[in-house]
Amino acid sequence: MAFNMMAFLGGAATGIVDRLDDNERLAEKDDDRAYTKSEETRLYKRNIRDKKNETTKELAGLLSTLYKDPVNVERIMAAGNTAGAFWAEWAPKALELGYPPDDMFKTVTTSSGDAGNVSQSIANETISGLEIPVIENISGSSNVAPEGLGGSTPTDNTQVQLSSGFSVNPVAWANMFGSVKDDGLSSDNARLTVMSNQLARNPEHKDKERFALERELILKNIKDKAEAQRDATGEDVEPFTLGTVKDNVTAALRSALLEQKFDIGIDNQIKNAEEGDRWRQGLAELDAAKELTTFNTAFKSKGMDAAIQGMHDGAINSLEQYGWELYTKSKDEMLTVEGGRTVKNPDFGKTKVAASIEEFENTASRRGYSSGDVIRVTKGSGFVLVMYTGIPNIYDNNNLYIGLTRAAETDGDM
């Protein structure tokens, strides 16, 4: 049979065309399948989006019933639905403890500025801290409270200790200074107290640097809010709760005790106190009172003023007792001991002597004494006992010394 080239070529061409057609049909099917899959994906994503939008809308509606300030709702929703769910669950907890969610939300987001994970951690930390007693009371404290701040009845002896020689009764405190009326101030005070309690239990807390920054920011908020209230009402505004007063005293006293080279543990307990160190603790309390006086000029807290004076007066009482004990022990050069023997007094000369008030003032003005020196100052036929502190006395013209007696004393032996 003869080979038909034209038929061969025609068949080949047809095959090629058929294959091209088949390829086009396959490509069309692939396109159709891709389109169908794309459409399914698009519809799926739209369904998810619609459900998410519905959830977001419902969540925003729920938050609007819990938080009255639309700005707070916007801040929360900006952090996403997961954050929204957290703050929706958190709000009733704050309300149950007596704090409006709006105010407490603003407080716990002070440092981070948003409603994200850091603020959520602070929020949980605050609620947990407020669920335990804010102030650890000391029943039957032996410290004498300032006038008007002791127990209101003979059996009402629960005291809150602010320093070694100063404690107050919480009920009497509230009666004298009232409560913080503004809910925003109340929330700010609560957060300060929670941080203070954590640091008191663990002075080396892992978040102590963050606490320090947050405390500074919240105190600024308290100052601004109190000033705004005073301007609006023309009335005195108490910016601090007793818990915050205790927090401020604790922080200032801790710093002052460290300056006196004490090793400080939980609740400002001194670890390395030795016999005869009481005067150093008194000096630390005087120093803390001075620092707190400067601090309180911006806040104008009458409660803080009372705490400052109470701590100052307690320190003076302690230093007076120490000074007179030292004077009594050190005034005799020789001591009579058991068996009638006389021995040299190891404390003799520890009390310094000034022949006149002028001599003492001249020496003190040029800082010729050391902190804690007790000086017997001759005055007429008697003398006065003085301690040089080196710390400006806020209640006595910023003198660098305190009188350990209120009247001239006579002493036939000196």
C-alpha positions in Angstrom: 0.0 0.0 0.0 1.3 3.4 -0.9 2.1 5.8 2.0 -0.3 8.9 1.9 1.8 11.7 3.2 -1.0 14.2 3.0 -3.3 12.0 4.9 -0.6 11.5 7.5 -0.1 15.2 7.9 -3.8 15.8 8.0 -4.2 13.2 10.7 -1.3 14.6 12.7 -2.8 18.1 12.5 -6.1 16.9 13.6 -4.5 15.1 16.5 -2.7 18.2 17.5 -5.9 20.3 17.2 -7.7 17.7 19.2 -5.1 17.7 21.9 -5.2 21.5 21.9 -8.9 21.3 22.3 -8.6 18.8 25.0 -6.0 20.9 26.8 -8.3 23.9 26.5 -11.1 21.9 27.9 -8.9 20.7 30.8 -7.7 24.2 31.4 -11.3 25.4 31.5 -12.2 22.7 33.9 -9.3 23.7 36.1 -10.4 27.3 35.9 -13.9 26.3 36.8 -12.7 24.2 39.7 -10.4 27.0 40.9 -13.2 29.5 40.6 -15.5 27.2 42.5 -12.9 26.7 45.2 -12.2 30.4 45.3 -15.8 31.2 45.6 -16.2 28.6 48.4 -13.2 30.2 50.2 -14.6 33.7 49.7 -18.0 32.6 51.0 -16.4 30.8 54.0 -14.3 33.8 54.9 -17.3 36.1 54.5 -19.3 33.8 56.8 -16.5 33.9 59.3 -16.2 37.7 59.0 -20.0 38.1 59.4 -20.0 35.9 62.5 -17.0 37.9 63.9 -18.7 41.2 63.1 -21.8 39.9 64.9 -19.7 38.8 67.9 -17.9 42.1 67.9 -21.2 44.0 67.8 -22.6 41.9 70.7 -19.4 42.3 72.7 -19.3 46.1 72.1 -22.9 46.2 73.3 -22.1 44.2 76.4 -19.1 46.4 77.2 -21.3 49.5 76.8 -23.5 48.3 79.6 -20.5 47.7 81.8 -18.5 50.8 81.0 -20.3 54.1 80.8 -17.5 56.0 79.2 -17.5 55.4 75.4 -13.8 56.2 75.2 -13.1 53.2 77.5 -15.2 50.9 75.3 -13.3 52.1 72.2 -9.9 51.5 73.9 -11.0 48.0 74.8 -12.4 47.1 71.4 -9.2 48.5 69.7 -7.3 45.7 71.5 -9.5 43.0 69.8 -12.3 40.6 70.8 -10.1 38.5 73.1 -9.3 41.6 75.1 -12.9 42.7 75.0 -14.0 39.3 76.5 -11.4 39.7 79.3 -12.6 43.2 80.3 -16.2 42.1 80.1 -15.5 39.4 82.6 -13.3 41.6 84.8 -15.8 44.5 85.2 -18.2 42.7 87.5 -15.3 41.7 89.8 -14.3 45.4 90.2 -17.9 46.4 90.8 -18.3 43.7 93.4 -15.4 45.1 95.3 -17.0 48.6 95.2 -15.0 50.2 92.4 -16.8 51.5 89.2 -15.3 49.6 86.2 -14.6 52.8 84.3 -12.5 54.3 87.1 -10.6 51.1 87.9 -10.0 50.5 84.1 -8.4 53.9 83.8 -6.3 53.2 86.9 -5.0 49.8 85.8 -4.2 51.0 82.3 -2.3 54.1 83.5 1.2 52.8 82.8 0.7 50.8 79.6 -1.8 53.2 78.0 -3.8 50.4 76.3 -6.1 47.4 77.1 -3.6 44.7 76.1 -1.8 42.0 77.9 0.2 44.2 80.3 -2.9 46.0 81.5 -4.8 42.8 81.8 -2.1 41.4 84.1 -2.2 44.6 86.2 -6.0 44.3 86.4 -5.9 40.7 87.6 -3.2 41.6 90.1 -5.3 44.5 91.5 -8.4 42.4 91.9 -6.5 39.7 93.6 -4.8 42.2 95.9 -8.1 43.8 96.8 -9.8 40.5 97.7 -7.5 40.3 100.8 -7.5 42.8 103.6 -5.9 46.1 102.5 -4.4 47.0 105.8 -2.9 44.6 108.3 -4.2 45.7 111.7 -2.3 45.3 114.9 -4.7 44.5 117.8 -3.9 46.0 121.2 -0.9 48.0 119.9 1.1 49.5 122.7 1.9 52.6 120.7 0.1 55.7 121.7 -2.0 57.3 119.0 -2.2 61.1 118.5 -5.1 62.9 120.1 -8.3 62.1 118.3 -6.9 59.2 116.4 -7.1 56.5 119.1 -10.0 54.1 119.6 -13.4 55.6 119.8 -14.4 53.3 122.7 -12.3 51.7 125.5 -12.7 48.3 123.7 -12.0 49.7 120.2 -8.2 49.1 120.4 -7.5 47.9 116.8 -4.6 50.0 115.5 -2.8 50.5 112.2 0.9 51.0 112.8 2.6 53.6 110.6 6.0 53.8 112.3 7.7 52.3 115.3 6.1 54.8 117.7 3.0 55.8 115.9 -0.3 54.0 115.2 -3.9 55.1 114.6 -7.4 53.6 114.8 -9.0 53.3 111.3 -12.5 54.2 112.5 -11.2 57.3 114.3 -9.1 58.2 111.2 -12.2 57.9 108.9 -14.2 60.1 111.4 -11.6 62.8 111.4 -10.6 62.9 107.7 -13.6 61.3 106.0 -13.3 59.0 103.0 -12.1 59.6 99.5 -15.3 60.6 97.8 -14.3 60.6 94.2 -14.5 57.1 92.7 -11.5 57.8 90.4 -9.4 58.8 93.4 -10.6 55.7 95.3 -9.5 53.4 92.5 -6.1 55.1 92.2 -5.6 54.7 96.0 -6.6 51.1 95.8 -4.0 50.3 93.2 -1.3 52.1 95.2 -2.2 50.0 98.2 -2.0 46.7 96.3 1.4 47.6 95.0 2.6 48.7 98.4 1.4 45.4 100.0 3.2 43.4 97.4 6.4 45.2 98.0 6.0 45.0 101.7 5.8 41.2 101.5 8.6 41.0 98.9 10.9 44.1 98.8 12.8 42.6 95.8 9.6 41.9 93.9 10.3 41.2 90.2 8.0 44.1 89.1 9.4 46.7 91.6 10.7 48.9 88.8 7.4 48.8 87.0 5.6 49.5 90.3 7.8 52.6 90.8 6.9 54.0 87.4 3.2 53.2 87.8 3.2 54.7 91.3 4.6 57.9 90.0 2.0 58.2 87.2 -0.9 57.3 89.6 0.2 59.9 92.1 0.3 62.5 89.4 -3.3 61.5 88.5 -4.3 61.8 92.1 -2.8 65.3 92.4 -4.5 66.5 89.2 -7.9 65.0 90.2 -7.8 66.5 93.7 -6.8 69.9 92.3 -9.6 69.8 89.8 -12.1 69.0 92.5 -10.9 71.8 94.7 -11.2 74.3 91.9 -14.7 73.0 91.0 -16.1 73.0 94.5 -13.9 75.4 96.5 -13.7 72.8 99.2 -11.0 70.8 100.8 -10.5 67.4 99.1 -8.8 64.5 100.9 -6.9 62.7 98.1 -5.5 59.8 100.2 -7.1 56.8 101.9 -5.4 55.5 105.1 -4.0 52.7 102.9 -2.2 55.2 100.7 -1.0 57.2 103.6 0.5 54.0 105.0 2.0 53.3 101.6 3.7 56.8 101.4 5.0 56.5 105.0 6.4 53.0 104.3 8.2 54.1 101.1 9.7 57.2 102.8 10.7 55.3 105.9 12.3 52.5 104.0 14.5 54.9 102.1 15.5 56.7 105.4 16.3 53.4 107.1 18.5 52.4 104.3 20.3 55.7 104.6 21.0 54.8 108.2 22.7 51.5 107.0 19.9 49.2 108.2 19.3 45.9 106.5 15.5 46.0 105.8 13.2 43.1 105.3 9.5 42.5 105.0 7.3 45.4 106.3 10.4 47.5 106.9 11.5 45.2 109.7 15.2 45.9 110.6 17.3 42.7 110.3 20.6 44.0 111.7 19.4 46.1 114.7 21.7 45.9 117.7 21.5 47.2 121.3 21.9 50.9 121.2 20.7 51.4 117.6 17.3 52.8 118.6 18.5 56.4 118.0 19.4 55.6 114.4 15.8 54.4 113.8 14.5 57.6 115.4 16.7 59.7 113.1 15.4 57.7 110.1 11.8 58.5 111.2 12.6 62.2 111.5 14.2 62.2 108.0 11.1 60.4 106.6 8.8 63.0 108.2 10.9 65.8 106.5 10.7 64.1 103.1 7.0 63.4 103.4 6.4 67.1 104.3 7.9 68.1 101.0 6.0 65.4 99.2 2.7 66.5 100.6 2.9 70.1 99.5 1.6 69.0 96.1 -1.3 66.9 97.5 -2.4 69.0 100.6 -3.6 65.8 102.4 -4.7 66.5 106.0 -4.5 62.8 106.7 -0.9 62.8 105.5 -0.1 65.8 107.6 -1.4 64.0 110.7 0.7 60.9 109.8 3.8 63.1 109.4 3.3 64.8 112.8 2.5 61.5 114.5 5.7 59.9 113.1 7.7 62.9 114.0 6.4 63.1 117.6 6.9 59.3 118.0 10.5 59.7 116.9 11.1 62.6 119.3 9.7 60.6 122.2 12.0 57.7 121.3 15.1 60.0 121.0 14.3 61.7 124.3 14.2 58.4 126.1 17.5 57.3 124.5 19.2 60.6 125.2 18.3 60.7 128.9 19.3 57.0 129.3 22.7 57.7 127.7 23.2 60.8 129.8 22.4 58.9 133.0 24.8 56.1 132.1 27.6 58.3 131.0 27.7 61.1 133.6 29.8 59.3 136.3 33.4 58.5 135.6 33.5 55.6 138.1 30.9 53.0 138.9 30.4 51.0 142.1 29.8 47.3 141.2 29.1 44.2 143.2 31.3 43.7 146.2 31.7 47.5 146.6 34.5 47.7 144.0 34.8 50.8 141.9 35.5 50.5 138.2 35.9 52.9 135.3 32.6 53.6 133.5 32.9 52.4 129.9 30.1 55.0 128.9 31.8 57.9 130.6 32.2 60.9 128.2 29.7 59.7 125.6 27.6 62.8 126.4 29.2 65.9 125.1 29.3 69.2 127.0 28.7 72.8 125.9 29.4 75.6 128.4 26.6 77.7 127.0 23.7 77.8 124.5 25.8 80.1 122.3 28.7 77.7 122.3 26.4 74.9 121.4 24.7 76.9 118.6 28.1 77.9 117.1 29.3 74.3 117.1 26.0 73.1 115.6 25.9 75.8 112.9 29.3 74.7 111.6 28.2 71.0 111.9 30.8 70.3 114.6 28.7 67.5 116.0 27.9 64.1 114.6 24.3 62.8 114.1 23.1 61.3 117.3 25.4 63.2 119.6 23.8 64.0 123.0 25.0 67.4 124.4 24.6 68.7 128.0 24.3 72.5 127.5 24.7 74.7 130.5 21.9 77.1 131.0 22.1 79.4 134.0 22.4 77.3 137.1 21.1 74.3 135.3 21.3 72.6 131.9 19.3 71.4 129.0 19.9 68.2 127.1 20.0 68.4 123.3 20.6 65.9 120.5 22.2 66.9 117.3 20.4 65.1 114.4 21.7 66.8 111.3 18.2 66.7 110.0 16.1 69.9 109.6 13.4 69.8 112.2 10.2 70.6 110.3 8.4 71.8 113.4 11.2 73.9 114.9 12.6 76.4 112.3 14.5 73.6 110.5 17.0 73.4 113.4 19.5 70.6 113.1 18.9 69.5 116.7 16.1 68.7 119.1 15.7 69.5 122.7 15.4 66.4 125.0 13.9 68.4 127.8 11.4 71.2 128.0 12.9 73.0 131.0 16.3 73.7 132.5 17.3 70.9 134.9 19.7 71.1 137.8 22.4 68.5 138.4 24.5 68.8 141.5 27.0 66.3 140.1 27.9 68.3 137.0 
